[in-house]
Amino acid sequence: MQLDAAAIRARLQRLGNETIAAHSLRFFKTGPGEYGAGDQFLGIRMPTLRKLASELRGVSLTETLHTLQSPYHEERMLALLLLVAQFQKGGPEQKQAVYEAYLAQTRFINNWDLVDCSARFIVGPYLEDKDRRQLYTLAASSDLWERRIAVLATYHYITRHDFTDILQLAEILLQDSEDLIQKAVGWMLREVGNRDKASEETFLLKHYRNMPRTMLRYAIEKFSTEERKQYLQGLR
């Protein structure tokens, strides 16, 4: 379906719900000084956005990017779902265009759910057979969300039993002060362990005493009760 950004916005406005929007403002930490400060919500649940994205897969990349630049969280989410679909269905030129547009628009990919629904489906796959230095550039960014993009992108490799980048990025981000980076790194380390526990434990035994507790707790979530106790008490 060919729609422009204005028509997409009008359609989303009709789907909005004030009660859901008020809940989202609290859930996504939009207060002063919080990670989602200033974000705006229409009040649309994720299943509705996914259904709409499926209906709108004919929207052009240009109009998708206009939609991504919206002040409303759900519009940005819808745009990212469309970008993922455009990447996955596109040939090499389209994949490159989506990838480059994605990285050029990271200021609009500015909450954890926006990163998590997109980075592992665009950045990770695009760089799979290419130089991955961009991941390390993102990891060195002062922007929380660019660092999380770097971490989440490695999920694509982890599922293919390629742990090199996440283990290197985990070392780089070991002392990151942001809770949402600690959680993301711990989550990806847990995903490594789900596939190769020895690889995760090799990393943990080297670093766990210096890891933030949040990162460690996420990383060892699937371990046995006794193993978790040993790690948390520094006895492993």
C-alpha positions in Angstrom: 0.0 0.0 0.0 1.4 3.4 -1.0 0.9 5.9 1.8 2.9 9.0 2.7 4.0 9.8 6.2 1.1 12.2 6.8 -1.5 9.5 5.9 0.3 7.0 8.2 0.2 9.5 11.0 -3.5 10.1 10.6 -4.1 6.4 10.7 -2.1 6.0 13.8 -3.8 9.0 15.5 -7.2 7.2 15.0 -5.8 4.1 16.8 -4.5 6.0 19.8 -5.8 5.4 23.3 -5.3 7.9 26.1 -5.2 5.3 28.9 -2.6 3.2 27.2 -0.6 6.4 26.4 -0.6 7.4 30.1 0.7 4.0 31.1 3.4 4.1 28.4 4.6 7.5 29.7 5.4 5.8 33.0 6.6 2.5 31.7 9.1 4.0 29.3 10.5 6.4 31.9 9.7 9.7 30.2 10.1 12.0 33.3 12.8 14.7 33.6 16.2 13.1 33.8 14.9 9.6 32.9 16.1 7.7 29.8 12.9 8.4 27.8 12.6 12.0 28.9 10.2 14.0 26.7 9.0 11.1 24.6 5.3 11.3 23.5 2.9 8.4 23.1 -0.3 7.8 21.1 -1.3 4.7 23.1 -1.1 1.8 20.6 -0.1 -1.7 21.6 2.7 -3.6 19.8 0.4 -6.3 18.2 -1.6 -3.5 16.5 1.6 -1.9 15.2 2.9 -5.2 13.9 -0.4 -5.8 12.1 -0.3 -2.4 10.6 3.3 -2.8 9.5 2.3 -5.9 7.7 -0.4 -4.0 5.9 1.9 -1.1 4.9 4.9 -3.0 3.5 4.6 -1.1 0.2 5.5 2.2 1.8 8.6 3.7 0.3 11.9 4.0 2.2 11.6 7.8 1.9 8.2 7.9 3.6 9.3 5.4 6.2 12.1 7.6 7.2 9.8 10.6 7.4 7.7 8.5 9.8 10.7 7.6 11.8 11.3 11.3 12.5 8.0 11.6 14.3 7.9 12.9 17.9 5.5 10.0 18.7 7.0 6.7 19.9 4.6 4.5 18.1 5.2 6.2 14.8 8.9 5.6 15.2 8.3 2.0 16.2 6.1 1.4 13.1 8.8 3.0 10.9 11.4 0.6 12.3 9.2 -2.4 11.8 8.8 -1.3 8.1 12.6 -0.8 7.8 13.2 -4.3 9.0 10.7 -5.7 6.5 12.3 -3.6 3.7 15.7 -4.9 4.7 14.7 -8.5 4.9 12.9 -8.4 1.5 15.4 -6.3 -0.3 18.3 -7.1 -2.5 21.9 -6.0 -1.8 21.3 -2.4 -2.8 18.1 -2.1 -0.8 19.8 -3.7 2.2 22.6 -1.2 2.0 20.2 1.7 1.7 18.2 0.6 4.7 21.3 0.0 6.8 22.8 3.4 6.0 19.6 5.2 6.6 19.2 3.4 9.9 22.6 4.5 11.2 22.0 8.0 9.9 18.8 8.3 12.0 19.9 6.8 15.3 18.8 10.0 17.1 15.2 8.8 16.5 16.0 5.2 17.7 15.9 6.4 21.2 14.4 3.9 23.5 15.2 0.3 24.4 12.3 -1.2 22.6 13.1 0.7 19.4 16.6 -0.6 19.4 15.7 -4.1 20.3 13.1 -4.5 17.5 15.5 -3.4 14.8 19.3 -3.6 15.5 19.6 -7.3 15.4 17.5 -7.5 12.2 19.3 -4.7 10.3 22.8 -3.9 11.6 23.8 -7.4 12.6 22.8 -9.1 9.3 24.2 -6.4 7.1 27.6 -6.6 8.7 27.7 -10.4 8.8 30.0 -10.7 5.8 31.6 -7.3 6.1 34.1 -5.4 8.3 32.4 -5.0 11.6 34.3 -2.0 12.9 31.1 0.0 12.9 30.0 -2.0 15.9 33.0 -0.8 17.9 32.4 2.8 16.7 28.8 2.5 18.0 30.0 0.9 21.3 32.3 3.9 21.8 29.5 6.4 21.3 28.5 8.8 24.1 24.9 8.0 23.1 23.3 5.2 25.2 21.1 4.0 22.3 24.0 3.7 19.8 25.9 1.6 22.4 22.8 -0.6 22.8 22.5 -1.0 19.0 26.1 -2.3 18.9 25.3 -4.9 21.6 21.9 -6.0 20.2 23.4 -6.3 16.7 25.6 -9.2 17.9 22.5 -11.3 18.6 22.5 -12.2 14.9 26.0 -13.7 15.2 25.3 -15.4 18.5 22.5 -17.4 17.0 25.1 -18.6 14.5 27.6 -19.5 17.2 29.8 -16.6 16.4 30.7 -15.1 19.8 33.7 -13.0 18.9 32.1 -9.6 18.7 29.9 -9.9 21.8 32.8 -11.0 24.0 34.9 -8.1 22.8 32.1 -5.6 23.1 31.3 -7.0 26.6 34.9 -6.2 27.7 34.7 -2.7 26.2 31.4 -2.0 28.0 32.2 -3.9 31.2 32.1 -0.7 33.3 29.4 1.1 31.4 27.3 3.1 34.0 24.0 2.8 32.1 21.7 0.2 33.5 20.2 -0.5 30.0 23.7 -1.3 28.7 24.5 -3.5 31.6 21.2 -5.4 31.0 21.8 -5.7 27.3 25.4 -7.0 27.7 24.2 -9.5 30.4 21.4 -10.6 28.1 23.7 -11.3 25.2 26.2 -13.1 27.4 23.2 -15.3 28.6 22.4 -16.0 24.9 26.0 -17.1 24.4 25.6 -19.5 27.4 22.4 -20.8 26.0 24.4 -22.1 23.1 27.9 -22.7 24.6 28.0 -22.4 28.4 31.8 -23.0 28.4 32.3 -19.9 26.3 30.2 -17.8 28.6 31.9 -19.1 31.7 35.3 -18.5 30.4 34.4 -14.9 30.0 32.7 -14.7 33.4 35.5 -16.3 35.3 37.8 -13.6 34.0 35.5 -10.7 34.6 32.7 -11.5 37.0 34.2 -9.9 40.1 34.5 -6.6 38.3 31.1 -6.7 36.5 28.2 -4.5 37.5 25.8 -6.7 39.5 23.0 -6.0 37.0 25.1 -7.3 34.1 26.1 -10.4 36.1 22.6 -11.2 37.2 21.3 -11.1 33.7 24.3 -13.2 32.4 23.8 -16.0 35.0 20.0 -16.0 35.0 19.7 -19.5 33.5 22.4 -21.0 35.7 21.6 -23.3 38.6 20.7 -21.8 42.0 24.1 -23.0 43.4 26.0 -21.6 40.5 24.3 -18.2 40.7 25.1 -18.1 44.5 28.7 -18.8 43.8 29.0 -16.1 41.2 27.2 -13.5 43.3 29.2 -14.3 46.4 32.5 -14.2 44.5 33.2 -17.9 45.2 33.2 -19.3 41.7 
